[in-house]
Amino acid sequence: MQHMTKDVRSVLRFAVITRLLSLLLQALLNCAIPDHEADAFSPPPAENPLLLNPITEVLLGGLGRWDAQHFLFIAERGYVFEHNFAFFPLLPVVLRSVAAGLLWPLSPWLTLHGRLLLAVALVNSVLFVLSAVALYGLGCLVLRDRRLSLLSALLYCLTPANVFLMAGYSESLFAALTFGGLWLLERGATAKACLVLGLATGARANGLVNGGYLLYLPLQRALCQAKKLSRDPGDKWRSLRYAWIAIRFMATAAVGVSVISLPFGVFQYYGYKTFCEQSSTQGSVSPSLLTLAQQKGYRVPDAASPMPPWCLKPLPLLYSYIQDAYWDVGFLKYFQLKQIPNFLLALPVTTLGLLAPYVYFTSDPEYCLWLGLFNRHAKEKEEKPPSGFYSRKVFVYVVHATVLLLSGLFCMHVQVLTRFLGSSSPVIYWISAHLLVSQEPLLVEDHTAACVIEKKERIPNNISLFGMAWTRLDHNPITELLNQWGSCSFRSHCILGYFLSYWVVGLALHCNFLPWT
């Protein structure tokens, strides 16, 4: 317990430091690099700027670029345009609550939009730190290896999706809810896990895929209970106990999947009522927004206009229609020669995503072919069950990550894979940590500390890469590796180079309206 507390302190410390560095760096880069004139959603301001608005824009303006404009607009004015419904409501609700509540004393000097930008910085920073700690806790339960869990959580603090976990996107909120919900589920708190994972669906549509955990893990536990019951043939109530196990599994799975799916269904119903009930809200929409809608071709609810085509479908899903009509998302639609640069941007995370199932499958093909539901060692006790990335519990996470990877690769804008996987699955960080540990000579296992650098191999600090500032982050293998960069293996250079380069370059490009992942 003492060592785990020390690990958590290390993760907290590193998460806070990297978040502060990100905020500082985006402000500097936003000032140093002129903004690109991007063809992005850019609504007119709702209020005249107040005293602190120019300062807020200089310090935090980079957090409101690209899709963050949609989330800030929804938090400020609600769902006005049809394509706004591609962005789920939980983050706007949280931002509006913080801006109108906690930050309300600043209202004489800062407009609502400015307070929303400040809320983005505060909320996403807190959520990022919580998600890093949740990832460490989840790793301890699934990997059963504190060293790998710590390294994974520290790598998460340098995630290639860094800018999206900091800007006004829902990635930080989704990561915190997903990792936290899975941690609760692994601990056996199924009801709490369902609620938390249900909230995750209120943040992002791909939260629906988390329903697979509510099918698989209860089934796995039910089969284990049935197996234990079969070892007692003298139990005269065994048939009833089998029936009870089956009923409990079906009830748990049905309720869990329903709770996770409910936010998506309610939100789609809200979109249907807004656009398909032939009501008109044009009177409540400001003239400047109506002008913007006419100029850009945005649809607003209007009883005098023809009914949107998606309303007439047997299953009227507004979300699917928006993805297809506004962003041309669909199977193989992105496979074009002009998209080769975007495929190259997604190549590192795709490589890691494909390595994970390959490494796991080759470690025990039979277990994987049985879908992890049956143990081939059932009749013989294993002296030491596999731990780390080869742990039995990792199977369902690898399957989940592979499903996300394939759907993103073939059905989405491929460059979003970096943030899509980086905020939805722990596997990217687990496989990266596994690859580092497996062949990094500077990382050695020490049962009295999660991960340390061998003292005798240390290079003097006066030639370290990041200087004395990093050396104060004790119990941190990532900063130790960075300090000993010249002695690291080629594989470590590739993994850490990828994480760090995307961490920095993403801030420079995204915060100045330049295209990124």
C-alpha positions in Angstrom: 0.0 0.0 0.0 2.9 2.4 0.8 4.4 1.8 -2.6 1.1 2.4 -4.4 0.6 5.7 -2.5 4.0 6.7 -3.7 3.1 5.8 -7.2 -0.1 7.8 -7.1 1.9 10.8 -5.8 4.3 10.4 -8.7 1.4 10.3 -11.2 -0.3 13.3 -9.6 2.8 15.3 -9.6 3.7 14.5 -13.2 0.2 15.1 -14.5 0.0 18.5 -12.8 3.4 19.5 -14.2 2.7 18.4 -17.7 -0.7 20.1 -17.6 0.8 23.4 -16.5 3.6 23.2 -19.1 0.9 22.5 -21.8 -1.1 25.6 -20.8 2.1 27.8 -20.7 3.4 26.5 -24.0 0.1 26.9 -25.8 -0.1 30.5 -24.7 3.5 31.2 -25.9 2.9 29.4 -29.2 -0.4 31.1 -29.7 1.3 34.5 -29.3 4.3 33.6 -31.4 2.5 32.0 -34.4 -0.1 33.9 -36.4 -3.5 32.2 -36.6 -4.3 30.4 -39.9 -7.5 31.5 -41.6 -9.3 28.2 -41.4 -12.6 27.3 -42.8 -14.0 26.3 -39.5 -17.2 27.0 -37.5 -16.8 30.6 -36.3 -20.0 32.1 -34.8 -20.2 35.9 -34.1 -19.6 37.0 -30.5 -22.7 37.2 -28.4 -21.4 40.0 -26.1 -19.0 42.9 -26.4 -15.6 42.2 -24.7 -15.0 43.3 -21.2 -11.9 44.3 -19.3 -10.4 40.8 -18.9 -11.4 39.3 -22.2 -8.3 40.4 -24.2 -6.0 38.9 -21.5 -8.1 35.6 -21.4 -7.9 35.4 -25.2 -4.1 35.8 -25.2 -3.6 33.2 -22.5 -6.3 30.7 -23.3 -7.4 31.5 -26.8 -5.7 28.4 -28.2 -8.1 26.2 -26.2 -11.0 27.4 -28.3 -9.9 26.3 -31.8 -11.6 23.9 -34.3 -14.3 21.7 -32.7 -13.9 23.5 -29.4 -15.8 26.3 -31.1 -18.8 24.0 -31.2 -18.6 23.0 -27.6 -18.2 26.7 -26.4 -21.0 27.8 -28.7 -23.4 25.1 -27.3 -22.4 26.0 -23.7 -23.1 29.6 -24.4 -26.2 29.5 -26.7 -27.5 25.9 -26.8 -28.1 23.7 -29.8 -29.0 26.1 -32.5 -27.8 24.5 -35.7 -28.3 21.0 -36.9 -24.6 20.1 -37.1 -24.2 21.1 -33.4 -25.9 17.9 -32.5 -22.7 16.0 -33.5 -21.3 17.2 -30.1 -22.8 15.6 -27.1 -24.1 17.7 -24.2 -22.2 16.6 -21.1 -19.2 18.8 -21.6 -21.2 22.0 -22.5 -23.4 21.4 -19.4 -20.3 21.1 -17.2 -18.6 24.1 -18.7 -21.7 26.3 -18.4 -22.2 25.2 -14.8 -18.6 26.2 -13.9 -18.8 29.4 -15.8 -22.1 30.5 -14.4 -21.4 29.2 -10.9 -17.8 29.0 -9.7 -16.7 31.8 -12.1 -19.7 34.0 -11.8 -17.9 36.6 -9.5 -15.8 37.4 -12.6 -18.8 38.4 -14.7 -18.3 42.2 -14.3 -15.0 41.9 -16.0 -15.3 38.8 -18.2 -18.0 37.8 -20.6 -19.6 34.4 -20.5 -17.5 33.3 -23.5 -14.3 34.3 -21.6 -15.5 32.5 -18.5 -16.2 29.4 -20.6 -12.6 29.5 -21.9 -11.3 29.7 -18.3 -13.7 26.9 -17.4 -12.1 24.8 -20.1 -8.7 25.3 -18.7 -9.8 24.5 -15.1 -12.2 21.6 -15.9 -10.0 19.8 -18.4 -6.9 20.1 -16.2 -8.7 18.6 -13.2 -10.2 15.8 -15.4 -6.9 15.1 -16.9 -5.2 14.6 -13.5 -8.1 12.4 -12.4 -8.0 10.3 -15.6 -4.2 9.7 -15.1 -4.8 8.4 -11.5 -7.8 6.3 -12.7 -5.6 4.8 -15.4 -3.0 3.8 -12.9 -5.6 2.2 -10.6 -7.1 0.4 -13.6 -3.7 -0.9 -14.6 -3.0 -2.2 -11.1 -6.2 -4.3 -11.2 -5.9 -5.5 -14.8 -2.1 -5.8 -15.4 -1.3 -6.9 -11.8 2.0 -5.1 -12.3 2.7 -1.9 -10.4 5.7 -1.1 -12.5 3.9 -1.3 -15.8 0.9 0.5 -14.4 3.0 3.4 -13.2 4.9 3.6 -16.5 1.6 3.5 -18.4 0.0 6.3 -16.4 3.2 8.5 -16.8 3.2 7.9 -20.5 -0.5 9.1 -20.5 0.7 12.4 -19.1 2.7 12.8 -22.3 0.0 11.5 -24.5 0.2 12.3 -28.3 -3.4 13.4 -27.9 -2.3 16.1 -25.4 -3.8 19.2 -27.0 -7.2 17.6 -27.3 -7.2 16.6 -23.6 -6.4 20.2 -22.8 -8.5 22.2 -25.3 -12.3 22.6 -25.3 -12.9 19.1 -26.4 -14.7 16.3 -24.6 -11.6 13.9 -24.6 -10.5 14.6 -21.0 -14.1 14.2 -19.7 -14.5 11.0 -21.6 -11.1 9.6 -20.6 -11.8 10.3 -16.9 -15.3 8.7 -17.0 -14.2 5.7 -19.1 -11.0 4.9 -17.0 -12.9 5.6 -13.8 -15.9 3.5 -14.8 -13.7 0.6 -15.9 -11.8 0.8 -12.6 -15.1 0.5 -10.7 -16.2 -2.4 -12.9 -12.9 -4.3 -12.2 -13.4 -3.7 -8.5 -16.9 -5.3 -8.7 -18.9 -2.1 -8.2 -21.0 -2.8 -11.3 -23.9 -0.4 -10.5 -21.5 2.6 -10.0 -19.6 1.6 -13.1 -22.8 1.6 -15.2 -23.6 5.1 -14.0 -20.1 6.4 -14.7 -19.9 4.7 -18.1 -23.4 6.0 -18.9 -22.2 9.5 -18.3 -19.3 8.8 -20.6 -21.8 8.2 -23.4 -23.3 11.6 -22.6 -19.9 13.0 -23.5 -19.0 11.0 -26.6 -20.9 8.7 -28.9 -18.2 6.0 -28.8 -19.1 5.5 -25.2 -21.7 3.1 -26.6 -18.8 0.7 -27.4 -18.2 0.5 -23.6 -21.3 -1.6 -23.4 -19.2 -4.5 -24.5 -17.5 -4.5 -21.1 -21.0 -4.8 -19.5 -21.6 -7.9 -21.6 -18.2 -9.6 -21.4 -17.1 -9.1 -17.8 -20.4 -10.3 -16.2 -20.4 -13.3 -18.5 -16.8 -14.1 -17.5 -17.7 -13.9 -13.8 -20.9 -16.0 -14.4 -18.9 -18.7 -16.1 -16.4 -18.8 -13.2 -19.2 -19.1 -10.7 -20.8 -21.9 -12.8 -17.4 -23.7 -13.0 -17.0 -23.6 -9.2 -20.5 -24.9 -8.8 -19.8 -27.8 -11.0 -17.1 -29.0 -8.7 -19.8 -29.8 -6.0 -21.9 -32.6 -7.6 -23.6 -33.3 -4.2 -25.4 -29.9 -4.1 -29.1 -30.8 -4.6 -29.8 -27.1 -5.4 -27.3 -26.9 -8.1 -29.8 -26.6 -11.0 -31.4 -23.6 -9.2 -28.1 -22.1 -8.6 -27.2 -22.4 -12.3 -30.5 -20.7 -13.2 -29.8 -17.9 -10.7 -26.4 -17.3 -12.1 -27.8 -17.1 -15.7 -30.7 -14.8 -14.6 -28.3 -12.5 -12.7 -26.0 -12.3 -15.7 -28.8 -11.5 -18.2 -30.2 -8.9 -15.8 -26.8 -7.3 -15.2 -26.0 -7.2 -18.8 -29.4 -5.9 -19.9 -29.5 -3.1 -17.3 -25.8 -2.2 -17.8 -26.1 -1.9 -21.6 -29.4 0.0 -21.2 -27.9 2.6 -18.8 -24.9 3.1 -21.1 -27.1 3.5 -24.2 -29.7 5.7 -22.5 -27.9 9.1 -22.9 -27.4 8.5 -26.6 -31.0 7.6 -27.1 -32.3 10.6 -25.2 -30.1 12.9 -27.1 -31.2 11.5 -30.4 -34.8 11.9 -29.3 -34.2 15.5 -28.4 -32.7 16.1 -31.9 -35.8 14.4 -33.5 -38.2 16.6 -31.4 -36.2 19.7 -32.4 -36.1 19.2 -36.2 -38.8 16.7 -37.0 -41.8 18.0 -35.1 -42.3 20.9 -37.5 -41.8 23.5 -34.7 -40.0 26.7 -35.3 -37.4 28.4 -33.0 -36.3 31.0 -35.5 -37.9 33.7 -33.3 -35.5 32.8 -30.5 -32.4 32.8 -32.7 -30.5 36.0 -33.0 -30.4 37.7 -36.4 -26.6 37.4 -36.6 -26.9 33.6 -36.2 -29.7 33.4 -38.8 -27.4 35.4 -41.2 -24.6 32.9 -40.5 -26.9 30.0 -41.2 -27.9 31.5 -44.6 -24.3 32.2 -45.5 -23.0 28.8 -44.6 -26.0 26.6 -45.3 -26.6 25.6 -41.7 -30.0 24.2 -40.9 -32.1 25.6 -38.0 -35.5 24.3 -36.8 -38.1 25.9 -39.1 -41.7 24.7 -39.6 -41.8 26.6 -43.0 -38.8 24.6 -44.4 -39.0 21.0 -45.8 -38.5 18.3 -43.2 -34.9 17.1 -43.1 -34.4 13.8 -45.0 -33.2 11.9 -42.0 -36.5 12.4 -40.2 -38.2 10.2 -42.8 -35.9 7.2 -42.2 -37.2 4.1 -40.3 -34.6 4.8 -37.6 -34.1 8.6 -37.6 -30.6 9.0 -36.1 -29.5 12.6 -36.4 -25.9 11.8 -35.3 -25.3 9.4 -38.2 -26.9 11.8 -40.7 -24.6 14.7 -39.5 -21.5 12.5 -39.8 -22.4 11.6 -43.3 -23.8 14.9 -44.7 -21.5 17.4 -43.0 -18.2 15.5 -42.6 -18.5 12.8 -45.3 -17.8 10.0 -42.7 -18.4 6.5 -44.0 -16.9 3.2 -44.9 -13.7 3.7 -47.0 -14.8 7.3 -47.9 -11.5 8.6 -46.6 -9.3 6.2 -48.7 -8.1 8.9 -51.2 -4.7 9.8 -52.5 -5.0 13.3 -51.1 -5.4 11.9 -47.6 -2.0 10.2 -47.6 -0.6 12.8 -45.2 -3.4 12.2 -42.7 -2.7 8.4 -42.9 0.9 9.1 -42.2 -0.1 11.2 -39.2 -2.1 8.3 -37.9 0.6 5.7 -38.7 2.3 5.7 -35.2 -0.9 5.1 -33.2 -2.1 2.6 -35.9 1.1 0.7 -35.5 0.8 0.6 -31.7 -2.9 -0.4 -32.1 -2.0 -3.3 -34.4 1.0 -4.4 -32.3 -1.2 -4.8 -29.2 -3.5 -7.6 -30.5 -0.5 -9.2 -32.3 1.7 -9.4 -29.2 -1.2 -10.5 -27.0 -2.5 -13.2 -29.4 0.9 -14.7 -30.0 1.5 -15.0 -26.3 -1.4 -17.4 -25.9 -3.3 -18.1 -29.1 -5.5 -20.8 -27.6 -6.8 -18.5 -24.8 -7.6 -15.8 -27.4 -9.4 -18.3 -29.7 -11.6 -19.3 -26.7 -12.3 -15.5 -26.3 -10.8 -15.5 -22.8 -13.8 -17.2 -21.4 -12.2 -20.6 -20.8 -8.8 -21.3 -19.3 -6.9 -24.0 -21.0 -5.1 -24.6 -17.6 -8.4 -25.5 -15.9 -7.2 -28.8 -14.8 -3.7 -27.7 -13.7 -2.9 -24.9 -11.3 -0.6 -22.3 -12.7 2.2 -21.5 -10.3 2.1 -17.9 -11.4 -0.7 -16.5 -13.6 0.6 -14.2 -16.4 0.9 -10.6 -15.4 1.7 -7.4 -17.1 0.5 -7.0 -20.7 0.0 -10.8 -20.9 -2.5 -10.8 -18.0 -5.7 -12.7 -18.7 -7.7 -9.6 -17.9 -6.1 -7.6 -20.7 -8.0 -9.7 -23.4 -11.2 -7.7 -23.4 -9.4 -4.4 -23.5 -7.3 -5.5 -26.5 -10.5 -6.5 -28.3 -12.1 -3.2 -27.4 -9.1 -1.2 -28.7 -9.0 -3.3 -31.9 -12.6 -2.6 -32.6 -12.1 1.1 -32.1 -9.0 1.1 -34.3 -10.6 -0.7 -37.2 -13.8 1.4 -37.1 -11.6 4.6 -37.0 -9.3 3.3 -39.8 -12.0 2.4 -42.2 -15.0 4.5 -41.3 -13.7 7.8 -39.9 -11.3 10.7 -40.7 -8.2 8.7 -40.1 -6.2 11.5 -38.5 -8.6 11.5 -35.5 -7.3 8.0 -34.5 -4.7 9.6 -32.2 -7.1 11.3 -30.0 -9.9 8.7 -30.5 -7.8 5.9 -29.1 -5.7 8.0 -26.8 -8.8 9.1 -24.8 -10.9 5.9 -25.1 -8.6 2.9 -24.4 -5.8 2.2 -22.0 -4.2 -0.3 -24.4 -2.2 2.3 -26.3 -0.4 3.2 -23.0 -0.1 -0.4 -21.8 1.5 -1.7 -25.0 3.9 1.3 -25.1 4.9 0.7 -21.5 5.3 -3.0 -22.3 7.5 -2.3 -25.2 9.7 0.0 -23.2 10.0 -2.4 -20.3 10.7 -5.5 -22.4 13.8 -4.1 -24.2 14.9 -1.0 -22.3 18.2 -1.8 -20.6 17.9 1.2 -18.3 14.6 0.0 -16.8 15.1 -2.7 -14.2 12.5 -4.3 -11.9 12.8 -3.5 -8.2 10.2 -4.9 -5.8 10.8 -2.1 -3.3 10.0 0.5 -5.9 7.8 0.4 -9.0 10.4 1.3 -11.5 13.9 2.8 -11.1 17.0 3.5 -13.1 20.0 1.4 -12.2 22.2 3.7 -10.2 25.5 2.4 -11.6 24.3 3.1 -15.2 23.4 6.7 -14.6 25.0 9.4 -16.7 26.2 12.5 -14.9 23.4 15.1 -14.7 25.5 17.8 -16.3 25.0 16.2 -19.7 21.4 15.1 -19.1 18.9 16.1 -21.8 16.6 18.1 -19.6 18.9 19.2 -16.9 18.4 19.4 -13.1 14.7 20.4 -13.3 13.6 16.9 -14.3 15.8 15.2 -11.7 13.5 16.5 -8.9 10.7 14.2 -10.2 11.9 11.2 -8.2 10.2 7.8 -8.6 9.5 8.7 -12.3 11.0 6.4 -14.9 9.9 8.6 -17.8 12.0 11.6 -16.6 14.8 9.3 -15.8 14.8 7.9 -19.3 14.7 11.4 -20.7 17.7 12.4 -18.6 19.5 9.3 -19.9 18.4 9.8 -23.5 21.7 8.9 -25.0 21.8 5.5 -23.3 18.2 4.6 -24.2 17.5 1.9 -26.8 16.3 2.6 -30.3 12.8 1.4 -29.4 12.7 3.9 -26.5 13.7 6.7 -28.8 10.9 5.8 -31.2 8.2 5.6 -28.5 9.2 8.5 -26.4 10.0 10.5 -29.5 6.5 9.9 -30.9 4.9 10.9 -27.6 6.9 14.0 -27.1 6.8 15.2 -30.7 3.1 14.9 -31.0 2.7 16.5 -27.5 4.5 19.6 -28.6 3.7 19.9 -32.3 0.0 19.4 -31.6 0.1 22.5 -29.3 1.8 24.6 -32.0 -0.5 23.6 -34.9 -3.9 23.1 -33.3 -3.8 26.2 -31.1 -3.3 28.4 -34.3 -6.0 26.9 -36.4 -3.6 24.7 -38.3 -4.7 21.1 -39.2 -3.7 18.4 -36.8 -4.9 15.0 -35.7 
